[in-house]
Amino acid sequence: MAQQLSNQRIAWFNGKFLPENEVMIPFRDRSWKYGDGAFDMTRTFNGVPFRLKEHIDRFYRSLRYLQIDPGLSAKEMVAHSEEVVARNEHLRAEVGDWWLGQRVSRGVDAVGDEGWDHTGPNVVIEMLPLPLAKRGKLYREGAEAMTTTARRIAPSMLSPRAKTHNYLNMIMAEKPIKALNPDAWPILLDENGNLAEGLGSNIFIVREGALFTPSERYVLPGVSRQMTMDMAKQLGIECTPGDVDLFDAANAEEMFLTSTSLCILPVKSFNGAPVGDGKAPGPITQKLIDAYSKSVGCDFVAQYLKFSQ
């Protein structure tokens, strides 16, 4: 069916494709009131969603943990997401590539006399431009990572493996770091004082030619984290998930962050001290960047640098 092209991004909201400025969430929605919902996000490479099924599968694990039924299957969520991508493709050239997100709230806390048309889970599939220009210099110079005083929520309280709308732990952890250095990337520690994760990113270090990354129990298990571990195995690079403490980080030869939007981001300094010789990326990080770019069919470093010029 032919569709009219619009200069507004199109989203999917509770069964309908709409211009995103027509997506209206009721003020009594529990996600707005309490952060009671879940989300997931992937990115596109040349307009193609990255490992969409894996992201949706992770999304549904978060929903099961929160005991929220979105009212549609994972396959339907994938299909609607692909359609949202298709309906926005004519806008992509200007922005390069997209974030593609799925969000589900528990729904409206209704007293019963308001006359809401819909009180069940609110479901949104959205797209927004990747911050390519803003992040470009991170790939040109390497990122600065700093640990923050706020700890990542412990698994005994709320599992960090669920990607929920309650992001205050991350947001408040970021505040003191950004006040000190607006360009630094905050890293949270777990309840035991080991490295956990950044805001939407996992962390890896290299020591004696081997990779180490925090245990999945204390972090959101990133799709790019798993991809990096798989690539390391294929390249013959040993990779060990487990406790990574501040001593390990201080003695790292290389360090990098992974996320679906960042892909692999080299880190040049940690808590103000150079990582290794201070030159990022290091040789192992570069091997993984090259393998990642080849796998997704996009030189993501060149893309970030192009849009930041």
TORKOL-4160 file (C-alpha; in steps of 0.2 Angstrom, whole numbers, padded with zeros to 4 digits, m for minus):
309
<pt num="1" X="0000" Y="0000" Z="0000"/>
<pt num="2" X="0007" Y="0017" Z="m0005"/>
<pt num="3" X="0010" Y="0029" Z="0010"/>
<pt num="4" X="0011" Y="0047" Z="0010"/>
<pt num="5" X="0029" Y="0053" Z="0015"/>
<pt num="6" X="0030" Y="0065" Z="0029"/>
<pt num="7" X="0044" Y="0076" Z="0036"/>
<pt num="8" X="0039" Y="0070" Z="0053"/>
<pt num="9" X="0045" Y="0054" Z="0061"/>
<pt num="10" X="0032" Y="0040" Z="0062"/>
<pt num="11" X="0030" Y="0030" Z="0078"/>
<pt num="12" X="0019" Y="0015" Z="0082"/>
<pt num="13" X="0007" Y="0018" Z="0097"/>
<pt num="14" X="m0005" Y="0005" Z="0104"/>
<pt num="15" X="m0009" Y="m0002" Z="0087"/>
<pt num="16" X="m0008" Y="0013" Z="0076"/>
<pt num="17" X="0006" Y="0021" Z="0065"/>
<pt num="18" X="0006" Y="0040" Z="0070"/>
<pt num="19" X="0017" Y="0055" Z="0068"/>
<pt num="20" X="0027" Y="0055" Z="0084"/>
<pt num="21" X="0020" Y="0071" Z="0090"/>
<pt num="22" X="0003" Y="0063" Z="0091"/>
<pt num="23" X="0008" Y="0050" Z="0103"/>
<pt num="24" X="0000" Y="0055" Z="0120"/>
<pt num="25" X="0003" Y="0045" Z="0136"/>
<pt num="26" X="m0010" Y="0048" Z="0150"/>
<pt num="27" X="m0004" Y="0058" Z="0165"/>
<pt num="28" X="m0009" Y="0043" Z="0176"/>
<pt num="29" X="0002" Y="0031" Z="0167"/>
<pt num="30" X="0012" Y="0021" Z="0179"/>
<pt num="31" X="0028" Y="0023" Z="0169"/>
<pt num="32" X="0026" Y="0042" Z="0170"/>
<pt num="33" X="0021" Y="0041" Z="0189"/>
<pt num="34" X="0034" Y="0028" Z="0195"/>
<pt num="35" X="0045" Y="0023" Z="0181"/>
<pt num="36" X="0035" Y="0007" Z="0180"/>
<pt num="37" X="0039" Y="0000" Z="0163"/>
<pt num="38" X="0053" Y="m0007" Z="0152"/>
<pt num="39" X="0061" Y="m0002" Z="0136"/>
<pt num="40" X="0075" Y="m0008" Z="0124"/>
<pt num="41" X="0084" Y="0000" Z="0110"/>
<pt num="42" X="0095" Y="m0004" Z="0095"/>
<pt num="43" X="0102" Y="0006" Z="0081"/>
<pt num="44" X="0102" Y="0004" Z="0062"/>
<pt num="45" X="0117" Y="0002" Z="0051"/>
<pt num="46" X="0114" Y="0010" Z="0034"/>
<pt num="47" X="0095" Y="0009" Z="0039"/>
<pt num="48" X="0095" Y="m0009" Z="0044"/>
<pt num="49" X="0091" Y="m0013" Z="0063"/>
<pt num="50" X="0106" Y="m0021" Z="0072"/>
<pt num="51" X="0101" Y="m0038" Z="0079"/>
<pt num="52" X="0083" Y="m0034" Z="0081"/>
<pt num="53" X="0078" Y="m0051" Z="0087"/>
<pt num="54" X="0091" Y="m0052" Z="0101"/>
<pt num="55" X="0086" Y="m0034" Z="0107"/>
<pt num="56" X="0067" Y="m0039" Z="0107"/>
<pt num="57" X="0071" Y="m0056" Z="0116"/>
<pt num="58" X="0080" Y="m0046" Z="0129"/>
<pt num="59" X="0066" Y="m0034" Z="0130"/>
<pt num="60" X="0053" Y="m0048" Z="0133"/>
<pt num="61" X="0064" Y="m0055" Z="0147"/>
<pt num="62" X="0063" Y="m0038" Z="0156"/>
<pt num="63" X="0044" Y="m0038" Z="0153"/>
<pt num="64" X="0043" Y="m0055" Z="0161"/>
<pt num="65" X="0053" Y="m0050" Z="0176"/>
<pt num="66" X="0042" Y="m0035" Z="0178"/>
<pt num="67" X="0026" Y="m0045" Z="0175"/>
<pt num="68" X="0020" Y="m0034" Z="0161"/>
<pt num="69" X="0011" Y="m0042" Z="0147"/>
<pt num="70" X="0012" Y="m0030" Z="0132"/>
<pt num="71" X="m0002" Y="m0038" Z="0123"/>
<pt num="72" X="0008" Y="m0043" Z="0107"/>
<pt num="73" X="0020" Y="m0057" Z="0104"/>
<pt num="74" X="0039" Y="m0054" Z="0101"/>
<pt num="75" X="0037" Y="m0058" Z="0083"/>
<pt num="76" X="0024" Y="m0045" Z="0081"/>
<pt num="77" X="0035" Y="m0032" Z="0090"/>
<pt num="78" X="0049" Y="m0036" Z="0078"/>
<pt num="79" X="0037" Y="m0034" Z="0063"/>
<pt num="80" X="0030" Y="m0017" Z="0069"/>
<pt num="81" X="0048" Y="m0011" Z="0073"/>
<pt num="82" X="0053" Y="m0016" Z="0055"/>
<pt num="83" X="0038" Y="m0006" Z="0048"/>
<pt num="84" X="0043" Y="0009" Z="0058"/>
<pt num="85" X="0060" Y="0009" Z="0051"/>
<pt num="86" X="0053" Y="0007" Z="0033"/>
<pt num="87" X="0041" Y="0022" Z="0036"/>
<pt num="88" X="0055" Y="0033" Z="0041"/>
<pt num="89" X="0068" Y="0028" Z="0029"/>
<pt num="90" X="0066" Y="0043" Z="0018"/>
<pt num="91" X="0072" Y="0054" Z="0032"/>
<pt num="92" X="0088" Y="0044" Z="0036"/>
<pt num="93" X="0100" Y="0052" Z="0024"/>
<pt num="94" X="0100" Y="0068" Z="0034"/>
<pt num="95" X="0104" Y="0060" Z="0051"/>
<pt num="96" X="0114" Y="0045" Z="0046"/>
<pt num="97" X="0106" Y="0032" Z="0056"/>
<pt num="98" X="0093" Y="0029" Z="0070"/>
<pt num="99" X="0090" Y="0023" Z="0087"/>
<pt num="100" X="0075" Y="0012" Z="0087"/>
<pt num="101" X="0067" Y="0009" Z="0103"/>
<pt num="102" X="0052" Y="m0001" Z="0110"/>
<pt num="103" X="0044" Y="0005" Z="0126"/>
<pt num="104" X="0030" Y="m0003" Z="0137"/>
<pt num="105" X="0022" Y="0004" Z="0153"/>
<pt num="106" X="0011" Y="m0005" Z="0165"/>
<pt num="107" X="m0003" Y="0007" Z="0160"/>
<pt num="108" X="m0015" Y="0019" Z="0168"/>
<pt num="109" X="m0019" Y="0019" Z="0187"/>
<pt num="110" X="m0037" Y="0023" Z="0184"/>
<pt num="111" X="m0049" Y="0028" Z="0198"/>
<pt num="112" X="m0063" Y="0022" Z="0187"/>
<pt num="113" X="m0073" Y="0038" Z="0183"/>
<pt num="114" X="m0061" Y="0046" Z="0171"/>
<pt num="115" X="m0067" Y="0038" Z="0155"/>
<pt num="116" X="m0050" Y="0032" Z="0148"/>
<pt num="117" X="m0051" Y="0024" Z="0132"/>
<pt num="118" X="m0037" Y="0013" Z="0136"/>
<pt num="119" X="m0030" Y="0008" Z="0153"/>
<pt num="120" X="m0019" Y="m0007" Z="0149"/>
<pt num="121" X="m0001" Y="m0006" Z="0145"/>
<pt num="122" X="0004" Y="0008" Z="0133"/>
<pt num="123" X="0016" Y="0002" Z="0119"/>
<pt num="124" X="0027" Y="0014" Z="0109"/>
<pt num="125" X="0039" Y="0010" Z="0095"/>
<pt num="126" X="0050" Y="0025" Z="0091"/>
<pt num="127" X="0065" Y="0031" Z="0081"/>
<pt num="128" X="0076" Y="0046" Z="0084"/>
<pt num="129" X="0093" Y="0051" Z="0076"/>
<pt num="130" X="0109" Y="0044" Z="0084"/>
<pt num="131" X="0120" Y="0058" Z="0092"/>
<pt num="132" X="0133" Y="0056" Z="0079"/>
<pt num="133" X="0139" Y="0074" Z="0079"/>
<pt num="134" X="0140" Y="0075" Z="0098"/>
<pt num="135" X="0150" Y="0059" Z="0100"/>
<pt num="136" X="0161" Y="0061" Z="0086"/>
<pt num="137" X="0176" Y="0068" Z="0096"/>
<pt num="138" X="0176" Y="0053" Z="0107"/>
<pt num="139" X="0181" Y="0042" Z="0093"/>
<pt num="140" X="0194" Y="0055" Z="0087"/>
<pt num="141" X="0202" Y="0057" Z="0104"/>
<pt num="142" X="0196" Y="0042" Z="0115"/>
<pt num="143" X="0184" Y="0043" Z="0129"/>
<pt num="144" X="0188" Y="0048" Z="0147"/>
<pt num="145" X="0180" Y="0036" Z="0160"/>
<pt num="146" X="0177" Y="0040" Z="0178"/>
<pt num="147" X="0170" Y="0030" Z="0192"/>
<pt num="148" X="0156" Y="0039" Z="0202"/>
<pt num="149" X="0151" Y="0038" Z="0220"/>
<pt num="150" X="0134" Y="0031" Z="0217"/>
<pt num="151" X="0134" Y="0012" Z="0216"/>
<pt num="152" X="0124" Y="0002" Z="0204"/>
<pt num="153" X="0108" Y="m0005" Z="0211"/>
<pt num="154" X="0111" Y="m0022" Z="0219"/>
<pt num="155" X="0103" Y="m0038" Z="0212"/>
<pt num="156" X="0096" Y="m0041" Z="0229"/>
<pt num="157" X="0086" Y="m0025" Z="0227"/>
<pt num="158" X="0081" Y="m0024" Z="0208"/>
<pt num="159" X="0090" Y="m0034" Z="0195"/>
<pt num="160" X="0101" Y="m0023" Z="0184"/>
<pt num="161" X="0098" Y="m0036" Z="0170"/>
<pt num="162" X="0081" Y="m0028" Z="0167"/>
<pt num="163" X="0081" Y="m0012" Z="0156"/>
<pt num="164" X="0067" Y="m0002" Z="0165"/>
<pt num="165" X="0061" Y="0015" Z="0164"/>
<pt num="166" X="0067" Y="0019" Z="0181"/>
<pt num="167" X="0084" Y="0026" Z="0177"/>
<pt num="168" X="0087" Y="0037" Z="0192"/>
<pt num="169" X="0101" Y="0027" Z="0198"/>
<pt num="170" X="0110" Y="0030" Z="0182"/>
<pt num="171" X="0105" Y="0048" Z="0181"/>
<pt num="172" X="0110" Y="0053" Z="0198"/>
<pt num="173" X="0126" Y="0043" Z="0196"/>
<pt num="174" X="0130" Y="0054" Z="0181"/>
<pt num="175" X="0128" Y="0071" Z="0189"/>
<pt num="176" X="0144" Y="0073" Z="0199"/>
<pt num="177" X="0155" Y="0066" Z="0185"/>
<pt num="178" X="0147" Y="0078" Z="0172"/>
<pt num="179" X="0149" Y="0093" Z="0185"/>
<pt num="180" X="0167" Y="0089" Z="0186"/>
<pt num="181" X="0170" Y="0085" Z="0168"/>
<pt num="182" X="0156" Y="0086" Z="0155"/>
<pt num="183" X="0165" Y="0075" Z="0143"/>
<pt num="184" X="0168" Y="0061" Z="0155"/>
<pt num="185" X="0159" Y="0044" Z="0154"/>
<pt num="186" X="0153" Y="0039" Z="0171"/>
<pt num="187" X="0156" Y="0021" Z="0177"/>
<pt num="188" X="0146" Y="0014" Z="0191"/>
<pt num="189" X="0153" Y="0001" Z="0204"/>
<pt num="190" X="0143" Y="m0014" Z="0210"/>
<pt num="191" X="0139" Y="m0016" Z="0228"/>
<pt num="192" X="0156" Y="m0025" Z="0231"/>
<pt num="193" X="0166" Y="m0011" Z="0224"/>
<pt num="194" X="0170" Y="m0019" Z="0207"/>
<pt num="195" X="0167" Y="m0011" Z="0190"/>
<pt num="196" X="0149" Y="m0013" Z="0184"/>
<pt num="197" X="0143" Y="m0002" Z="0169"/>
<pt num="198" X="0141" Y="0015" Z="0162"/>
<pt num="199" X="0125" Y="0023" Z="0157"/>
<pt num="200" X="0119" Y="0011" Z="0144"/>
<pt num="201" X="0136" Y="0004" Z="0141"/>
<pt num="202" X="0147" Y="m0011" Z="0146"/>
<pt num="203" X="0165" Y="m0010" Z="0150"/>
<pt num="204" X="0180" Y="m0021" Z="0145"/>
<pt num="205" X="0198" Y="m0020" Z="0150"/>
<pt num="206" X="0213" Y="m0028" Z="0142"/>
<pt num="207" X="0227" Y="m0036" Z="0153"/>
<pt num="208" X="0241" Y="m0046" Z="0147"/>
<pt num="209" X="0233" Y="m0048" Z="0130"/>
<pt num="210" X="0216" Y="m0055" Z="0137"/>
<pt num="211" X="0199" Y="m0047" Z="0139"/>
<pt num="212" X="0190" Y="m0045" Z="0156"/>
<pt num="213" X="0172" Y="m0038" Z="0158"/>
<pt num="214" X="0160" Y="m0037" Z="0173"/>
<pt num="215" X="0149" Y="m0052" Z="0177"/>
<pt num="216" X="0132" Y="m0052" Z="0169"/>
<pt num="217" X="0124" Y="m0053" Z="0187"/>
<pt num="218" X="0128" Y="m0035" Z="0190"/>
<pt num="219" X="0125" Y="m0027" Z="0173"/>
<pt num="220" X="0113" Y="m0026" Z="0159"/>
<pt num="221" X="0119" Y="m0039" Z="0147"/>
<pt num="222" X="0122" Y="m0029" Z="0132"/>
<pt num="223" X="0119" Y="m0036" Z="0114"/>
<pt num="224" X="0136" Y="m0028" Z="0109"/>
<pt num="225" X="0144" Y="m0035" Z="0124"/>
<pt num="226" X="0140" Y="m0052" Z="0119"/>
<pt num="227" X="0144" Y="m0049" Z="0101"/>
<pt num="228" X="0161" Y="m0042" Z="0107"/>
<pt num="229" X="0164" Y="m0058" Z="0117"/>
<pt num="230" X="0159" Y="m0069" Z="0102"/>
<pt num="231" X="0171" Y="m0059" Z="0091"/>
<pt num="232" X="0185" Y="m0061" Z="0104"/>
<pt num="233" X="0183" Y="m0080" Z="0104"/>
<pt num="234" X="0184" Y="m0080" Z="0085"/>
<pt num="235" X="0200" Y="m0070" Z="0085"/>
<pt num="236" X="0208" Y="m0081" Z="0098"/>
<pt num="237" X="0207" Y="m0068" Z="0111"/>
<pt num="238" X="0203" Y="m0074" Z="0129"/>
<pt num="239" X="0188" Y="m0066" Z="0137"/>
<pt num="240" X="0184" Y="m0068" Z="0155"/>
<pt num="241" X="0168" Y="m0062" Z="0163"/>
<pt num="242" X="0169" Y="m0059" Z="0182"/>
<pt num="243" X="0174" Y="m0047" Z="0195"/>
<pt num="244" X="0185" Y="m0032" Z="0188"/>
<pt num="245" X="0191" Y="m0021" Z="0202"/>
<pt num="246" X="0199" Y="m0004" Z="0203"/>
<pt num="247" X="0216" Y="m0012" Z="0204"/>
<pt num="248" X="0213" Y="m0021" Z="0187"/>
<pt num="249" X="0206" Y="m0005" Z="0179"/>
<pt num="250" X="0221" Y="0005" Z="0185"/>
<pt num="251" X="0233" Y="m0008" Z="0177"/>
<pt num="252" X="0223" Y="m0010" Z="0161"/>
<pt num="253" X="0233" Y="m0010" Z="0145"/>
<pt num="254" X="0218" Y="m0005" Z="0135"/>
<pt num="255" X="0200" Y="m0001" Z="0140"/>
<pt num="256" X="0184" Y="0001" Z="0130"/>
<pt num="257" X="0165" Y="0003" Z="0131"/>
<pt num="258" X="0152" Y="m0006" Z="0121"/>
<pt num="259" X="0134" Y="m0002" Z="0118"/>
<pt num="260" X="0123" Y="m0004" Z="0102"/>
<pt num="261" X="0124" Y="0014" Z="0098"/>
<pt num="262" X="0143" Y="0016" Z="0103"/>
<pt num="263" X="0148" Y="m0001" Z="0096"/>
<pt num="264" X="0165" Y="m0001" Z="0103"/>
<pt num="265" X="0172" Y="0015" Z="0110"/>
<pt num="266" X="0190" Y="0016" Z="0115"/>
<pt num="267" X="0194" Y="0024" Z="0132"/>
<pt num="268" X="0210" Y="0034" Z="0134"/>
<pt num="269" X="0210" Y="0038" Z="0153"/>
<pt num="270" X="0202" Y="0031" Z="0168"/>
<pt num="271" X="0200" Y="0042" Z="0184"/>
<pt num="272" X="0211" Y="0055" Z="0177"/>
<pt num="273" X="0226" Y="0043" Z="0173"/>
<pt num="274" X="0230" Y="0037" Z="0156"/>
<pt num="275" X="0225" Y="0019" Z="0151"/>
<pt num="276" X="0241" Y="0010" Z="0146"/>
<pt num="277" X="0251" Y="0022" Z="0135"/>
<pt num="278" X="0236" Y="0034" Z="0134"/>
<pt num="279" X="0234" Y="0030" Z="0115"/>
<pt num="280" X="0217" Y="0024" Z="0110"/>
<pt num="281" X="0212" Y="0013" Z="0102"/>
<pt num="282" X="0225" Y="0000" Z="0107"/>
<pt num="283" X="0229" Y="m0015" Z="0096"/>
<pt num="284" X="0217" Y="m0027" Z="0103"/>
<pt num="285" X="0203" Y="m0014" Z="0103"/>
<pt num="286" X="0207" Y="m0010" Z="0085"/>
<pt num="287" X="0206" Y="m0028" Z="0080"/>
<pt num="288" X="0188" Y="m0029" Z="0088"/>
<pt num="289" X="0183" Y="m0012" Z="0080"/>
<pt num="290" X="0188" Y="m0019" Z="0063"/>
<pt num="291" X="0179" Y="m0036" Z="0066"/>
<pt num="292" X="0163" Y="m0027" Z="0072"/>
<pt num="293" X="0163" Y="m0015" Z="0057"/>
<pt num="294" X="0165" Y="m0029" Z="0045"/>
<pt num="295" X="0151" Y="m0039" Z="0054"/>
<pt num="296" X="0138" Y="m0025" Z="0053"/>
<pt num="297" X="0144" Y="m0019" Z="0036"/>
<pt num="298" X="0147" Y="m0001" Z="0042"/>
<pt num="299" X="0163" Y="0008" Z="0047"/>
<pt num="300" X="0155" Y="0016" Z="0062"/>
<pt num="301" X="0170" Y="0025" Z="0067"/>
<pt num="302" X="0171" Y="0034" Z="0050"/>
<pt num="303" X="0152" Y="0037" Z="0052"/>
<pt num="304" X="0154" Y="0046" Z="0069"/>
<pt num="305" X="0169" Y="0056" Z="0062"/>
<pt num="306" X="0160" Y="0061" Z="0046"/>
<pt num="307" X="0145" Y="0068" Z="0056"/>
<pt num="308" X="0156" Y="0077" Z="0069"/>
<pt num="309" X="0165" Y="0088" Z="0056"/>
